[in-house]
Amino acid sequence: MSASTESPQTVQRHARRARLTAAAAVTLASALALTACGSDKADSTENAAEKSDAKNVSVTDAAGKKVSVPANPKKVIALSEMDLDSSLALGVEPVGLTAGRGQKGAPEYLAKQAKDIPVVGAVTGPDIEKVLQAKPDVILAGQLADPQVLKQLGEIAPTVVTIGKDKDWKKALSLTGQVLGKKNEADTFLADYDKKAAEVKKGLGDKAGATVSVARYSAKGTAVMQQGVFISDVLKDLGFKRPGIQNEKGQGHSTPLSDEDLKQIDADWLFIGTLASTGKDADLFGELKQKAAYKELGAVKDGHVTEIDGSKWTSLGGANAALSVLDDIKKAMGK
C-alpha cells in the first residue's frame, strides 16, 4: 500500500515507532559516552597511582624500619661522616652535613669535595632548626638511635638510618645507593674496590701476612683501633694480621692506652696519626715521638711507621676513605 493510501492509524503507528527508535539511539549513544568517560576516569586514576608509586620507593633501613623515600631525591642531608662519604662516592652532593670527629666541618680527607656544603650538626647530633632550613627530600641519619631525634627528623623528611651496629661501610654504601636511586653506581663502586684491594694485596707479596697496627694520638693520649670499626674491615680485606688486643672487639670506637701500655700499638707496621694534620693535634703528635716508650717500639726502630690522616683511617670511614687507605698502604708497604 502506498503512503498516499495509508490510513491515519497506520501513519500514527509508523511515527511512534520512529520516535522510539530515535530515543533508543540517543540512549545507546549516551551510554557509550558515559562508559568511555568512566573508562577514561579509571585509566586516569590508575595512571596517577602508577605515577605516585614511581615517585617513591620503599627501603628497609639499618634499624629494620621500612621507609618510603623519593625515587630520585635532589636535596640530601648527611648526618654522619660515612653518609657524607657514601653520597659523594655516588656522585651526590648533600645540602647539609655534620662536622666530623675533631673537625669544624667535613673530615679532612673530604674537605675539598665538601667545602661548599653547610654544616647542620656535629657528631653529638643534628641541629634540627638548620636541618629544617635546608628543606631536604631525604635525611641520611647514619647510626642515630635516639627515637625522639629520629621522630623530629622524620617530620621534616623521610629519614633513613644507614649504618648498622656492625658499622659495615659496604652495607651502608649499598643502602645509600638504594635511597639515592644510585644502586648501580654503588654496585660498581664495590666491585672496583674489591678489584683494587686484590691488586694491592698481590703487590704486597709476603708483607700481606704481616702484623699491622693502627692508632690515633690526641690531647687525651694514644688510642688503638680494635675490631668492629672501619679500618679493621679494610685491613681484613688485605689479609693483614693484628697484634694483641687489636684482634678483639673494643668497647667503643677506639681504646685508650697509657704510656706504660704503649707496646699494645707495636707491630711489623704501624700506622698512626691525629684527626687533623694542622693545629694542636699535629703538635701533640710531635710530643708522642719524643716519648721513650714510643721510641722503643719495634716498628719505630725498623722505620716501619707511617703517619696517617686520622680523619680517614681512625674515624667512621666510608667508601672514599677505603679506596684512599688502599693507596696509603700501597705507598707505605708496596714493593
C-alpha positions in Angstrom: 0.0 0.0 0.0 1.4 3.4 -0.9 1.8 6.3 1.6 -1.0 8.2 -0.2 -3.4 5.4 0.6 -2.3 4.5 4.2 -5.0 5.0 6.9 -4.4 7.7 9.6 -4.0 4.9 12.2 -1.1 3.4 10.2 0.6 6.7 9.8 0.5 7.3 13.6 2.0 3.8 14.3 4.9 4.5 11.9 5.6 7.9 13.6 5.5 6.4 17.0 7.9 3.6 16.0 10.3 6.2 14.5 10.3 8.2 17.7 11.1 5.1 19.8 13.9 4.1 17.5 15.4 7.6 17.7 15.1 7.6 21.5 16.9 4.2 21.8 19.7 5.5 19.6 20.2 8.6 21.8 20.1 6.4 25.0 22.7 4.0 23.5 25.0 6.9 22.4 24.7 8.4 25.9 25.6 5.1 27.5 28.6 4.6 25.3 29.7 8.2 26.1 29.3 7.6 29.8 31.2 4.3 29.5 34.0 6.0 27.7 34.2 8.8 30.3 34.2 6.2 33.1 37.0 4.3 31.3 39.0 7.5 30.9 38.5 8.3 34.5 39.5 4.8 35.7 42.6 4.9 33.4 43.4 8.4 34.7 43.2 7.2 38.3 45.2 4.1 37.6 47.9 6.2 35.8 48.0 8.6 38.7 48.6 5.8 41.1 51.3 4.4 39.0 53.0 7.8 38.7 52.7 8.2 42.5 54.3 4.8 43.1 57.1 5.7 40.6 57.9 8.8 42.6 58.6 6.9 45.8 60.5 3.7 46.7 60.3 1.7 49.9 63.6 0.8 51.6 64.4 -1.1 54.8 66.9 0.9 56.8 69.7 -0.4 59.0 67.4 -0.4 62.0 64.9 -2.6 60.2 62.3 0.1 59.6 60.6 0.4 56.2 60.8 4.0 54.9 59.2 5.4 51.8 61.7 7.8 50.1 61.6 9.8 46.8 62.8 7.8 43.9 65.5 10.4 42.9 66.0 12.8 45.8 67.6 16.1 44.9 68.2 17.5 48.4 70.0 15.2 50.7 71.2 15.7 54.3 74.1 13.6 55.5 74.2 13.2 59.3 77.4 11.2 59.7 80.8 11.2 58.1 80.0 7.9 56.4 76.8 9.3 55.0 78.8 12.2 53.5 81.4 9.8 52.1 78.8 7.5 50.6 76.9 10.3 49.0 80.0 11.9 47.4 81.2 8.4 46.2 77.8 8.0 44.4 78.0 11.4 42.8 75.5 13.2 45.1 76.5 16.4 46.9 74.4 16.8 50.1 72.8 20.1 51.0 73.9 19.7 54.6 76.5 17.7 56.7 77.5 17.1 60.3 81.1 18.0 61.3 83.5 15.1 61.5 85.2 14.0 64.7 87.6 16.7 65.9 86.7 18.8 62.8 84.8 22.1 62.3 83.4 20.8 59.0 83.8 17.7 56.9 86.5 15.2 57.7 89.8 16.4 56.4 90.1 13.8 53.6 86.7 15.1 52.2 87.2 18.8 52.9 87.9 19.7 49.3 84.9 17.9 47.9 82.6 19.2 50.6 83.9 22.7 51.0 80.6 24.3 49.9 78.3 22.1 52.0 76.8 23.8 55.0 77.2 22.3 58.5 73.9 21.3 60.1 75.1 19.4 63.2 78.0 17.7 65.0 79.0 14.2 66.0 76.8 14.7 69.1 73.7 15.2 67.0 72.0 17.4 64.3 70.8 21.0 64.7 67.1 20.4 64.0 66.5 24.1 63.0 69.3 24.0 60.4 68.1 20.7 59.0 64.6 22.2 58.7 66.0 25.3 56.9 67.8 23.1 54.3 64.4 21.7 53.2 65.7 18.2 52.4 64.0 15.5 50.3 65.6 12.8 52.4 67.8 12.5 55.5 70.6 10.0 55.9 70.7 9.5 59.6 73.9 7.5 60.0 73.8 5.5 63.2 71.4 7.8 65.1 69.3 5.8 67.6 67.6 8.4 69.7 63.9 7.8 68.9 63.0 11.4 69.8 65.5 12.9 67.4 64.6 10.4 64.7 60.9 11.4 65.1 61.7 15.1 64.8 63.8 14.4 61.7 61.0 12.2 60.2 58.6 15.1 60.5 60.9 17.1 58.2 61.7 14.5 55.6 61.9 10.7 55.1 64.7 9.6 57.5 66.9 6.6 56.9 69.3 5.0 59.5 72.1 3.9 57.1 74.7 2.4 59.5 74.1 -0.9 61.3 75.6 -2.0 64.6 78.5 -3.6 62.7 79.4 -0.2 61.1 80.0 -2.0 57.8 80.8 0.7 55.2 79.9 -1.6 52.3 76.4 -2.3 53.6 76.0 1.4 54.3 77.0 2.3 50.7 74.6 -0.3 49.3 71.7 1.0 51.3 72.6 4.6 50.5 72.6 3.6 46.8 69.0 2.4 47.2 67.9 5.6 48.9 69.5 7.9 46.4 68.5 6.0 43.3 72.1 5.0 42.7 72.1 1.2 43.2 74.1 0.5 40.0 76.7 3.1 41.0 77.1 1.5 44.4 77.4 -2.0 42.9 80.1 -0.7 40.5 82.0 1.1 43.3 82.1 -2.0 45.4 83.3 -4.2 42.5 86.0 -1.7 41.7 87.1 -1.6 45.4 87.3 -5.4 45.5 89.4 -5.4 42.4 91.8 -2.8 43.7 92.1 -4.5 47.1 93.1 -7.7 45.4 95.7 -5.9 43.3 97.2 -4.1 46.3 97.3 -7.4 48.3 99.0 -9.2 45.4 101.5 -6.3 45.2 102.4 -6.6 48.9 103.8 -10.1 48.4 104.8 -11.7 51.7 104.1 -8.4 53.5 100.4 -9.2 53.1 100.8 -11.6 56.1 102.5 -9.0 58.3 101.0 -7.6 61.5 99.6 -4.1 61.1 98.7 -1.7 63.9 96.5 1.4 63.7 96.5 4.1 66.4 95.4 7.7 67.0 97.0 10.3 69.1 95.2 13.3 70.7 95.2 15.5 73.8 93.7 12.5 75.6 96.7 10.4 74.7 97.1 7.3 72.5 94.1 5.2 71.4 94.2 1.9 69.4 91.7 0.7 66.8 90.3 -2.7 67.6 87.8 -4.9 65.7 84.3 -3.7 64.7 85.5 -0.4 63.1 86.0 0.7 59.5 89.8 0.4 59.3 89.8 -3.1 60.7 87.5 -4.2 57.9 89.8 -2.7 55.3 92.9 -4.4 56.8 91.0 -7.7 56.9 90.3 -7.4 53.1 94.1 -7.3 52.6 94.8 -10.3 54.8 96.7 -8.5 57.5 97.1 -9.8 61.0 96.6 -7.6 64.0 98.6 -7.7 67.2 97.3 -8.3 70.8 94.1 -6.6 71.7 93.6 -5.3 68.2 92.2 -8.8 67.4 89.4 -8.2 69.9 86.2 -6.1 69.6 86.6 -2.8 71.5 84.1 -1.3 73.9 83.9 2.0 71.9 85.2 3.4 68.7 88.8 3.3 69.9 90.6 2.1 73.1 92.7 4.5 75.2 96.2 3.4 76.3 98.5 4.7 78.9 102.2 5.5 78.0 103.1 2.4 80.1 101.0 0.2 77.9 102.1 1.8 74.6 103.6 -1.5 73.5 100.0 -2.5 72.5 100.4 -0.5 69.3 103.6 -2.2 68.2 103.5 -4.4 65.1 105.5 -5.1 62.0 104.0 -2.0 60.5 102.4 0.9 62.5 100.0 3.5 61.0 99.4 6.3 63.4 98.2 9.9 63.2 95.9 12.6 64.5 92.4 13.7 63.4 93.9 16.9 61.9 97.2 17.5 60.1 97.5 21.1 61.3 96.9 22.8 64.6 97.2 21.4 68.2 96.7 17.8 67.2 99.7 17.9 64.8 101.8 19.5 67.5 100.8 16.9 70.0 101.9 14.1 67.7 105.4 15.6 67.8 105.3 15.2 71.6 104.5 11.5 71.3 107.5 10.9 69.1 109.7 12.2 71.9 108.5 9.7 74.5 110.8 6.9 75.4 108.1 4.3 75.2 107.3 5.3 71.6 111.0 5.2 70.6 111.3 1.6 71.9 108.6 0.2 69.6 109.9 -2.3 67.1 108.1 -0.6 64.2 109.7 2.7 65.1 113.2 1.1 65.2 112.6 -0.7 61.9 111.4 2.5 60.2 108.0 1.0 59.6 105.9 3.9 60.9 103.6 5.8 58.6 101.9 9.0 59.7 98.3 8.9 58.6 95.2 11.2 58.2 93.3 10.2 61.3 90.0 11.6 59.9 90.3 9.0 57.2 91.8 6.0 58.9 90.5 6.2 62.5 87.1 7.8 62.2 83.8 6.4 60.9 85.2 5.9 57.4 83.4 5.2 54.2 83.7 4.3 50.5 86.2 7.1 49.5 88.1 6.5 52.7 88.5 2.8 51.9 89.9 3.4 48.4 92.3 6.1 49.8 93.5 3.8 52.6 94.4 1.2 49.9 96.6 3.9 48.2 98.2 4.8 51.5 99.1 1.1 52.3 100.4 0.5 48.7 102.7 3.6 49.0 103.9 2.6 52.5 104.4 -1.2 52.1 104.5 -1.8 48.4 107.5 -3.4 46.7 
